Amino acid sequence: MAAPRLFRLAPEGAPEVTRPDPGRVLAGDPVHRTWNLEARDGLWCGIWESTPGKWRIAYEEWEYCRILAGVSVIAEDGGAAVTVRTGDSFVIRPGFTGTWEVVETTRKDYVIRL
């Protein structure tokens, strides 16, 4: 059995830098930085960060998140908007569609399961 792997809030190494698909962006020019720390058997975990902006989201997987810094607003299509900030944890379920708006640069840790 492997020993536990320690992850730092400020990960080492270069992140993967991406942007949302331009057709999904509703405001701003959000830039995402992702440090994928573990990926195996349909499970991923790491740290993700985004600069301000708003884009459409559609989830096909489970995702647990904990906001490490910043403020974002997640709104479900036809539902209420939820503001998440430093210290908040939440789960997004498969089939969720809506928008993600980063109000203040947001950093989260995540665990994704297909």
Summary of the structure (lengths in Angstrom):
residues: 114
radius of gyration: 14.1
end to end distance: 23.4
largest distance: 46.3
contacts: 302
relative contact order: 0.26
helix: 3%
strand: 62%
